[in-house]
Amino acid sequence: MTIAANPKAAVFAFTFFPQFLPRHGPVLGEAVALAAIQVVVIDAPYCAMIVLLAARASNWLSRAAIRRRMERILGATLVCLDIDLAAAR
């Protein structure tokens, strides 16, 4: 569902798939087959890998010291972005 709701995936499909579709005749069946192949071969394993990596990293990321460090880094990043935005005006 995440990939289906991602507009970048639709842009990729509209730009990449046409070269593999027939020039004449119905293309819906082949377009659906290409989309299914992309979901099964590329998108599903990618999402599964992200979930498995997040599950393995959850114990490490939930430690208090790591959380504090991440919050400080992210806070400093936001402050730097704000300063850059203010200086651009």
Secondary structure as GFF3:
##gff-version 3
##sequence-region A 1 89
A	DSSP	alpha_helix	7	16	.	.	.	ID=ss1
A	DSSP	three_ten_helix	17	20	.	.	.	ID=ss2
A	DSSP	alpha_helix	28	38	.	.	.	ID=ss3
A	DSSP	pi_helix	39	43	.	.	.	ID=ss4
A	DSSP	alpha_helix	44	61	.	.	.	ID=ss5
A	DSSP	alpha_helix	64	88	.	.	.	ID=ss6
###
